[in-house]
Amino acid sequence: MNRVEITKRRVRSSGPGAMVPGLRITSSKHSFALALELPSTLPVYYRIDPSGLSWGEDLAAFADGAAVPGPQAWDLLAQVHGTIPAPDDALGVPGVQRLTLGTVVRVDAAGVRVERQAPPSAGAGRELIGAVGAALPDREFGIAYSGGLSSAFLAVAAYQAGKRPVLVHADLGPAFAHLPVPEIPGLELRRVPMDVSELLDHHLIATDVPRPPTPDVEVRRRLVAELSVAVKLPLVTGALLEDLVSIRLPEAEISDEQLLGCEPFHVAGTLPTVAEARKVLEEQTVYAPTAGAQEPGARQPPALAKVSFVPGLTEAGQEEYNTARQLRLPLWEDHLEFLPRVLGKADAALAERGGAGAALPALDPQVLAAVAAFSANDIGRIERGVFRNNLPLWQAIEAHGVTGVRRAAPGYWLRLAAAEHLLAQRDKLAAYVADSPLAEAGLIDAEQVAAALRDPRQMSEHALALLRLVWIDHWMRGQA
């Protein structure tokens, strides 16, 4: 724990400090400032009191020997549905906040104050592929290689920077055989067989922690750890690159003629005027057509009135979940609107999926600066009636002669893995949730959840939410 004391003559700072990426500490005899200027995979917490400031990375240290309070019912149901914690969430420890991106805590003779300050820009730098290549290690390393857009771009950036990492691909079995794994000219590809059910097994999660691990974060960490052990190398991932170098169709520079000739408008055949097309554009999110992605024209989530609840959620559970959304969504919207666009995208994606325990070139300041320099037209535009997104990534890949890159959305493999795991374990899991703590609390109907696990259609549609439910159920049993 670190401590900053205000005395009559000076501000005194003590403690071990912290090695947290993106954290800036400014200290003098008369002032102290703590600021998070880049998205970070490590949390920093702080608490203000009349005599100064306490801060550090260990939340348990703030609890003064007491147990860190666990999440409430509405919080657990938010996790089941994939809603991420509020930006400054500190798990209910009295007076404690998590230092958020763009927050500065200042201490001087006048006291302690918390301010919002947009992080400084890194300034114009090199082009994106060069910035990514420079951010990669100079020592021997591997790339966690899915065959998707981000990992393929990362591999090409490494090659162009004169680095020769091993591409390490998790072979998850026959259910994933349809997903292409393109070779990258000049780089070695190694396949590591893995068992999907072992990766997703709820029995392996920690139950002695104050917050239940989620598959969205933990499965990625497990996968990267196994790949790293298999090749005896530290790994780098292209995670977040696709999120950063992306726009929605409403942000693109589109003429009236292009709009009416673009998917999804000409496909539906129901939007004959520019005015109607513009209205749809304002109200909906439109994605590039990709396997496994949302359908073009899908509404931008989330709308409180229309929610896809996990099967078996009771009326009381629905009320608790709506409470979570009402509490969290405004905080996230305010947080992201305040930040520069690129930093907001990175912060939200990192909160949702975590860092997987690997190096993330996407968070390098020069990479973020390179992305910030792109115009909307550089990133996505209408070409031959189709909205093409992530253009800088695709252009670099194509220039290197790479073909067959997977076009599925970044989280597609995890949803597929969840469905595969639940299908294989459906009878055991249906019996497991029969006496679920969530059911005892009146939040779910265990029989309906079990029926959904046995119904291929419902199970497939809600696979990831059902898997999260099983994980949280297991964590709650360990807490009892």
C-alpha positions as CSV (number, residue, x, y, z in Angstrom):
1,M,0.0,0.0,0.0
2,N,1.2,3.5,-0.8
3,R,0.5,6.5,1.3
4,V,0.5,10.3,0.6
5,E,0.2,12.5,3.7
6,I,-0.6,16.2,3.9
7,T,1.5,18.0,6.6
8,K,1.8,21.6,7.5
9,R,4.9,22.1,5.4
10,R,4.8,19.5,2.6
11,V,3.2,16.6,0.9
12,R,5.0,13.4,1.9
13,S,4.8,10.2,-0.2
14,S,5.8,6.7,0.9
15,G,5.4,3.1,-0.3
16,P,6.7,0.7,-2.9
17,G,5.0,2.5,-5.8
18,A,3.6,0.5,-8.7
19,M,4.7,-0.8,-12.1
20,V,1.5,-0.3,-14.0
21,P,1.5,0.4,-17.7
22,G,0.0,3.8,-18.5
23,L,0.2,5.0,-14.9
24,R,1.9,8.4,-14.4
25,I,3.1,9.6,-11.0
26,T,4.2,13.1,-10.4
27,S,5.6,13.9,-7.0
28,S,7.3,16.9,-5.3
29,K,7.6,18.4,-1.9
30,H,4.4,20.3,-2.3
31,S,2.2,18.1,-4.5
32,F,1.5,14.7,-5.7
33,A,-0.6,13.5,-8.7
34,L,-1.7,10.0,-9.8
35,A,-3.0,9.7,-13.4
36,L,-3.9,6.8,-15.7
37,E,-3.1,7.9,-19.2
38,L,-3.3,4.6,-21.1
39,P,-5.6,1.6,-20.9
40,S,-4.1,-0.9,-18.5
41,T,-4.4,-4.6,-17.8
42,L,-3.6,-4.0,-14.1
43,P,-5.9,-2.1,-11.7
44,V,-5.0,0.7,-9.4
45,Y,-7.2,1.6,-6.4
46,Y,-7.3,4.6,-4.2
47,R,-9.0,5.9,-1.1
48,I,-9.2,9.5,0.1
49,D,-9.3,10.4,3.8
50,P,-8.9,13.7,5.8
51,S,-5.1,13.4,6.0
52,G,-4.3,12.3,2.5
53,L,-4.5,9.4,0.0
54,S,-3.9,5.7,0.1
55,W,-3.4,3.9,-3.2
56,G,-2.1,0.6,-4.6
57,E,-2.8,-2.5,-6.7
58,D,-4.0,-4.9,-4.0
59,L,-7.7,-4.4,-3.3
60,A,-7.6,-6.7,-0.3
61,A,-5.1,-4.3,1.5
62,F,-7.8,-1.7,1.6
63,A,-10.2,-4.0,3.4
64,D,-8.1,-3.8,6.6
65,G,-8.2,-7.6,7.1
66,A,-11.9,-8.0,6.4
67,A,-13.2,-10.0,3.4
68,V,-13.7,-8.0,0.3
69,P,-17.5,-7.8,-0.3
70,G,-18.7,-9.9,-3.1
71,P,-21.0,-8.7,-5.9
72,Q,-24.8,-8.3,-5.3
73,A,-27.5,-10.2,-7.2
74,W,-27.9,-7.6,-9.9
75,D,-24.1,-7.6,-10.4
76,L,-24.0,-11.3,-10.9
77,L,-26.8,-11.3,-13.4
78,A,-25.0,-8.5,-15.3
79,Q,-22.0,-10.8,-15.6
80,V,-24.2,-13.6,-16.8
81,H,-25.4,-11.4,-19.6
82,G,-21.9,-10.1,-20.5
83,T,-22.4,-6.6,-19.0
84,I,-19.0,-5.4,-17.8
85,P,-18.4,-3.7,-14.4
86,A,-18.6,0.1,-14.2
87,P,-15.4,1.9,-15.1
88,D,-14.6,2.9,-11.5
89,D,-15.9,-0.3,-9.8
90,A,-14.0,-1.3,-6.6
91,L,-16.1,-4.2,-5.5
92,G,-17.9,-2.5,-2.7
93,V,-14.9,-1.8,-0.4
94,P,-16.0,1.4,1.5
95,G,-14.5,4.6,0.2
96,V,-12.4,2.8,-2.5
97,Q,-12.4,3.6,-6.2
98,R,-10.6,2.2,-9.1
99,L,-8.4,4.7,-11.0
100,T,-10.0,5.1,-14.4
101,L,-8.5,6.1,-17.7
102,G,-8.5,9.9,-17.8
103,T,-8.8,10.4,-14.1
104,V,-6.2,12.4,-12.1
105,V,-6.0,12.4,-8.3
106,R,-4.1,15.4,-7.0
107,V,-2.8,16.1,-3.5
108,D,-1.5,19.4,-2.2
109,A,-1.8,21.6,0.9
110,A,-5.4,22.4,0.0
111,G,-6.3,18.7,0.2
112,V,-7.1,15.9,-2.2
113,R,-9.2,16.4,-5.4
114,V,-10.2,14.1,-8.2
115,E,-10.3,15.5,-11.7
116,R,-11.1,14.3,-15.2
117,Q,-8.4,15.1,-17.7
118,A,-8.1,13.8,-21.2
119,P,-4.9,11.8,-21.6
120,P,-2.3,13.6,-23.7
121,S,-1.9,12.6,-27.3
122,A,1.3,10.7,-28.3
123,G,1.4,12.9,-31.4
124,A,1.8,11.9,-35.0
125,G,4.2,9.0,-35.5
126,R,5.0,6.3,-38.0
127,E,2.4,4.4,-40.0
128,L,0.3,1.7,-38.3
129,I,2.2,-1.4,-39.5
130,G,5.5,0.1,-38.6
131,A,4.3,1.2,-35.1
132,V,3.0,-2.3,-34.4
133,G,6.2,-3.9,-35.6
134,A,8.3,-1.6,-33.4
135,A,6.1,-2.4,-30.4
136,L,6.9,-6.2,-30.7
137,P,9.7,-7.7,-28.6
138,D,13.2,-7.8,-29.9
139,R,13.8,-11.2,-28.2
140,E,12.4,-14.5,-29.4
141,F,8.6,-14.7,-29.0
142,G,5.5,-16.3,-30.5
143,I,2.2,-14.9,-31.7
144,A,-1.1,-16.4,-30.5
145,Y,-2.4,-17.0,-34.0
146,S,-6.1,-17.6,-34.6
147,G,-6.1,-17.0,-38.4
148,G,-8.3,-14.0,-38.0
149,L,-7.7,-10.4,-39.1
150,S,-5.9,-9.0,-36.0
151,S,-3.5,-11.9,-35.6
152,A,-2.7,-12.1,-39.3
153,F,-2.0,-8.3,-39.4
154,L,0.2,-8.7,-36.3
155,A,2.2,-11.5,-38.1
156,V,2.7,-9.4,-41.2
157,A,3.8,-6.4,-39.1
158,A,6.3,-8.6,-37.3
159,Y,7.7,-9.9,-40.6
160,Q,8.0,-6.4,-42.1
161,A,9.9,-5.3,-38.9
162,G,12.4,-8.1,-39.5
163,K,11.2,-10.3,-36.7
164,R,10.4,-13.9,-37.1
165,P,8.0,-15.1,-34.4
166,V,6.4,-18.5,-34.4
167,L,2.7,-18.5,-35.2
168,V,1.1,-20.7,-32.5
169,H,-2.4,-21.9,-33.3
170,A,-4.8,-23.6,-30.9
171,D,-6.3,-26.6,-32.7
172,L,-9.7,-27.0,-31.0
173,G,-10.9,-30.0,-33.0
174,P,-13.4,-30.8,-35.7
175,A,-16.0,-28.3,-34.8
176,F,-13.5,-25.5,-35.7
177,A,-12.2,-27.1,-38.9
178,H,-14.3,-24.7,-41.1
179,L,-12.4,-21.7,-39.7
180,P,-9.4,-21.0,-42.0
181,V,-5.9,-20.8,-40.7
182,P,-3.9,-19.1,-43.5
183,E,-0.2,-19.4,-43.6
184,I,1.9,-16.2,-43.5
185,P,4.7,-16.3,-46.1
186,G,8.1,-16.3,-44.2
187,L,6.8,-17.4,-40.8
188,E,6.5,-20.8,-39.2
189,L,3.0,-22.1,-38.1
190,R,2.7,-24.5,-35.2
191,R,-0.6,-26.2,-34.2
192,V,-1.2,-27.1,-30.6
193,P,-4.1,-29.5,-30.0
194,M,-6.4,-28.5,-27.2
195,D,-9.5,-29.8,-25.6
196,V,-12.4,-27.3,-25.7
197,S,-14.0,-28.7,-22.6
198,E,-10.8,-28.4,-20.6
199,L,-10.5,-24.8,-21.6
200,L,-14.1,-24.1,-20.5
201,D,-14.3,-26.3,-17.5
202,H,-16.0,-24.5,-14.6
203,H,-14.4,-26.8,-12.0
204,L,-11.0,-25.1,-12.6
205,I,-12.0,-21.5,-11.8
206,A,-11.0,-19.9,-8.5
207,T,-13.8,-19.7,-6.0
208,D,-11.8,-17.9,-3.2
209,V,-11.8,-14.6,-5.1
210,P,-14.3,-11.7,-4.4
211,R,-15.6,-11.7,-8.0
212,P,-16.4,-14.7,-10.2
213,P,-14.0,-15.2,-13.2
214,T,-15.8,-15.0,-16.5
215,P,-15.2,-17.2,-19.6
216,D,-14.8,-14.0,-21.7
217,V,-11.6,-13.2,-19.8
218,E,-10.5,-16.5,-18.2
219,V,-10.8,-18.8,-21.2
220,R,-8.6,-16.5,-23.3
221,R,-6.0,-16.4,-20.5
222,R,-6.0,-20.2,-20.2
223,L,-5.7,-20.6,-24.0
224,V,-2.7,-18.2,-24.2
225,A,-1.0,-19.8,-21.2
226,E,-1.3,-23.3,-22.7
227,L,0.0,-22.1,-26.0
228,S,3.0,-20.4,-24.3
229,V,3.9,-23.5,-22.4
230,A,3.6,-25.7,-25.5
231,V,6.2,-23.7,-27.4
232,K,8.2,-22.5,-24.4
233,L,7.9,-18.9,-25.6
234,P,6.3,-15.7,-24.3
235,L,3.3,-14.8,-26.5
236,V,2.0,-11.6,-28.1
237,T,-1.6,-11.2,-29.3
238,G,-3.3,-9.0,-31.8
239,A,-6.2,-8.5,-29.4
240,L,-7.9,-5.0,-29.7
241,L,-6.4,-4.2,-33.1
242,E,-9.6,-5.0,-34.9
243,D,-11.6,-3.0,-32.3
244,L,-9.4,0.1,-32.7
245,V,-9.2,0.1,-36.5
246,S,-12.9,0.0,-37.0
247,I,-15.9,2.3,-37.6
248,R,-19.6,1.8,-37.9
249,L,-21.3,2.5,-41.2
250,P,-23.0,5.7,-39.9
251,E,-19.5,7.1,-39.3
252,A,-18.4,6.6,-42.9
253,E,-18.4,9.3,-45.6
254,I,-21.3,8.2,-47.7
255,S,-23.0,10.0,-50.6
256,D,-26.8,9.6,-51.1
257,E,-26.2,7.4,-54.1
258,Q,-23.8,5.1,-52.2
259,L,-26.2,4.8,-49.3
260,L,-29.1,3.6,-51.3
261,G,-26.9,1.2,-53.2
262,C,-25.3,-0.3,-50.1
263,E,-26.1,-3.3,-48.0
264,P,-28.4,-3.7,-46.1
265,F,-30.7,-1.1,-47.8
266,H,-30.9,-2.5,-51.3
267,V,-31.2,-6.1,-49.9
268,A,-34.4,-5.3,-47.9
269,G,-35.9,-3.4,-50.8
270,T,-38.0,-1.4,-48.3
271,L,-36.1,1.9,-48.1
272,P,-36.7,3.6,-51.4
273,T,-35.8,7.1,-50.3
274,V,-32.6,8.7,-49.0
275,A,-34.5,10.2,-46.0
276,E,-35.6,6.7,-44.9
277,A,-32.1,5.3,-45.4
278,R,-30.6,8.2,-43.4
279,K,-33.0,7.5,-40.6
280,V,-32.1,3.9,-40.4
281,L,-28.4,4.9,-40.4
282,E,-28.9,7.2,-37.4
283,E,-30.9,4.6,-35.3
284,Q,-29.1,1.4,-36.1
285,T,-25.7,-0.1,-36.1
286,V,-24.7,-1.7,-39.5
287,Y,-21.9,-4.2,-39.7
288,A,-19.9,-5.4,-42.6
289,P,-21.2,-8.8,-43.7
290,T,-19.0,-11.4,-42.0
291,A,-19.5,-15.0,-41.0
292,G,-20.7,-15.2,-37.4
293,A,-21.2,-11.5,-37.0
294,Q,-24.4,-9.7,-36.3
295,E,-26.7,-9.4,-39.3
296,P,-26.5,-6.1,-41.2
297,G,-29.0,-3.6,-39.8
298,A,-29.0,-5.1,-36.3
299,R,-29.9,-2.5,-33.7
300,Q,-27.1,-1.0,-31.7
301,P,-27.1,-2.6,-28.2
302,P,-28.3,-2.1,-25.6
303,A,-31.9,-0.9,-25.4
304,L,-33.5,-1.3,-22.0
305,A,-36.9,-2.1,-23.3
306,K,-35.7,-5.0,-25.5
307,V,-33.4,-7.4,-23.8
308,S,-32.4,-10.9,-24.8
309,F,-32.5,-12.5,-21.3
310,V,-30.7,-15.8,-20.5
311,P,-33.3,-18.6,-20.6
312,G,-34.9,-19.3,-17.2
313,L,-34.5,-15.8,-15.8
314,T,-37.3,-15.1,-13.4
315,E,-39.3,-11.9,-13.2
316,A,-37.2,-11.0,-10.1
317,G,-34.1,-11.8,-12.0
318,Q,-35.1,-9.6,-14.9
319,E,-35.7,-6.7,-12.5
320,E,-32.3,-7.2,-11.0
321,Y,-30.6,-7.3,-14.4
322,N,-32.4,-4.2,-15.5
323,T,-31.2,-2.5,-12.3
324,A,-27.6,-3.4,-13.3
325,R,-28.1,-1.9,-16.8
326,Q,-29.6,1.3,-15.5
327,L,-26.7,1.7,-13.1
328,R,-23.8,0.8,-15.4
329,L,-24.7,1.9,-18.9
330,P,-24.9,5.6,-18.1
331,L,-21.5,5.4,-16.4
332,W,-19.9,3.7,-19.4
333,E,-21.5,6.1,-21.9
334,D,-20.2,9.1,-19.9
335,H,-16.8,7.6,-19.6
336,L,-16.4,6.8,-23.3
337,E,-17.8,10.1,-24.4
338,F,-15.2,11.9,-22.3
339,L,-12.2,10.0,-23.6
340,P,-10.6,10.4,-27.1
341,R,-12.3,8.0,-29.4
342,V,-9.3,5.6,-29.8
343,L,-8.6,5.4,-26.1
344,G,-12.3,4.8,-25.4
345,K,-12.4,1.9,-27.8
346,A,-9.3,0.3,-26.3
347,D,-10.5,0.8,-22.7
348,A,-14.0,-0.8,-23.4
349,A,-12.6,-3.7,-25.3
350,L,-9.9,-4.4,-22.6
351,A,-12.6,-4.3,-19.9
352,E,-14.7,-6.8,-21.9
353,R,-12.1,-9.4,-22.8
354,G,-9.0,-8.7,-20.7
355,G,-5.4,-9.0,-21.8
356,A,-5.1,-12.8,-21.7
357,G,-1.8,-12.5,-19.9
358,A,0.0,-11.7,-23.2
359,A,1.7,-8.6,-24.6
360,L,-0.7,-6.3,-26.4
361,P,0.9,-4.1,-29.1
362,A,-2.4,-2.4,-29.6
363,L,-1.9,-0.5,-26.3
364,D,1.5,0.9,-27.3
365,P,1.3,4.7,-27.4
366,Q,2.7,4.9,-30.9
367,V,0.2,2.4,-32.1
368,L,-2.7,4.3,-30.6
369,A,-1.3,7.5,-32.1
370,A,-1.1,5.9,-35.5
371,V,-4.8,4.7,-35.3
372,A,-5.9,8.2,-34.1
373,A,-4.3,9.7,-37.2
374,F,-6.7,7.7,-39.5
375,S,-9.8,9.5,-40.9
376,A,-13.0,7.6,-41.0
377,N,-12.6,7.1,-44.8
378,D,-9.2,5.6,-44.2
379,I,-10.8,2.9,-42.0
380,G,-14.0,2.1,-43.7
381,R,-15.9,3.0,-46.9
382,I,-18.5,1.8,-49.4
383,E,-17.0,-0.2,-52.2
384,R,-19.2,-1.7,-54.9
385,G,-22.3,-1.6,-52.8
386,V,-20.6,-3.2,-49.7
387,F,-19.3,-1.6,-46.6
388,R,-15.7,-2.5,-46.1
389,N,-14.3,-2.0,-42.7
390,N,-10.8,-2.4,-41.1
391,L,-9.2,-1.3,-44.4
392,P,-5.6,-0.6,-43.1
393,L,-5.4,-4.1,-41.7
394,W,-6.8,-5.8,-44.8
395,Q,-4.6,-3.7,-47.1
396,A,-1.4,-4.7,-45.2
397,I,-2.4,-8.4,-45.3
398,E,-3.2,-8.4,-49.0
399,A,0.0,-6.6,-49.8
400,H,1.9,-9.5,-48.1
401,G,0.2,-12.1,-50.2
402,V,-1.9,-13.5,-47.5
403,T,-5.3,-15.0,-48.5
404,G,-8.0,-16.9,-46.7
405,V,-8.0,-14.8,-43.5
406,R,-11.0,-15.6,-41.3
407,R,-13.7,-13.0,-41.5
408,A,-15.7,-14.1,-38.4
409,A,-16.2,-11.6,-35.6
410,P,-13.4,-11.6,-32.9
411,G,-15.6,-13.3,-30.3
412,Y,-17.0,-15.9,-32.7
413,W,-14.6,-18.7,-31.7
414,L,-15.5,-18.4,-28.0
415,R,-19.3,-18.5,-28.7
416,L,-18.6,-21.6,-30.9
417,A,-16.5,-23.2,-28.1
418,A,-19.2,-22.5,-25.5
419,A,-21.8,-24.2,-27.7
420,E,-19.5,-27.2,-28.3
421,H,-18.8,-27.6,-24.6
422,L,-22.4,-27.3,-23.5
423,L,-23.5,-29.8,-26.2
424,A,-20.9,-32.3,-25.0
425,Q,-21.7,-31.8,-21.3
426,R,-25.4,-30.9,-21.5
427,D,-26.7,-33.7,-19.3
428,K,-24.2,-33.2,-16.5
429,L,-24.7,-29.4,-16.6
430,A,-28.5,-29.7,-16.6
431,A,-28.3,-31.9,-13.5
432,Y,-25.7,-29.5,-11.9
433,V,-27.9,-26.4,-12.1
434,A,-30.9,-28.3,-10.6
435,D,-29.9,-26.9,-7.1
436,S,-28.3,-23.7,-8.3
437,P,-27.7,-21.0,-5.7
438,L,-29.2,-18.5,-8.3
439,A,-32.4,-20.6,-8.3
440,E,-32.5,-20.7,-4.5
441,A,-32.2,-16.8,-4.6
442,G,-35.2,-16.8,-6.9
443,L,-33.3,-15.3,-9.8
444,I,-33.5,-18.2,-12.3
445,D,-35.9,-21.2,-12.8
446,A,-33.5,-24.1,-12.7
447,E,-35.9,-26.4,-14.7
448,Q,-36.0,-23.8,-17.6
449,V,-32.2,-23.5,-17.6
450,A,-31.9,-27.3,-17.7
451,A,-34.4,-27.4,-20.6
452,A,-32.4,-24.8,-22.5
453,L,-29.2,-26.7,-22.1
454,R,-30.9,-29.8,-23.6
455,D,-32.5,-27.8,-26.5
456,P,-30.0,-27.4,-29.3
457,R,-31.6,-24.2,-30.6
458,Q,-31.8,-22.4,-27.3
459,M,-28.4,-23.6,-26.2
460,S,-26.7,-22.4,-29.3
461,E,-28.4,-19.0,-29.2
462,H,-27.5,-18.4,-25.6
463,A,-24.4,-20.5,-25.3
464,L,-22.1,-17.9,-23.8
465,A,-24.6,-16.6,-21.3
466,L,-25.4,-20.1,-20.2
467,L,-21.7,-20.9,-19.8
468,R,-21.3,-17.7,-17.7
469,L,-24.3,-18.8,-15.6
470,V,-22.7,-22.2,-14.9
471,W,-19.4,-20.5,-13.9
472,I,-21.1,-18.1,-11.6
473,D,-23.1,-20.9,-10.1
474,H,-19.9,-22.8,-9.3
475,W,-18.3,-19.7,-7.8
476,M,-21.3,-19.1,-5.6
477,R,-21.1,-22.7,-4.3
478,G,-17.5,-22.1,-3.4
479,Q,-18.4,-18.9,-1.5
480,A,-21.0,-20.6,0.6
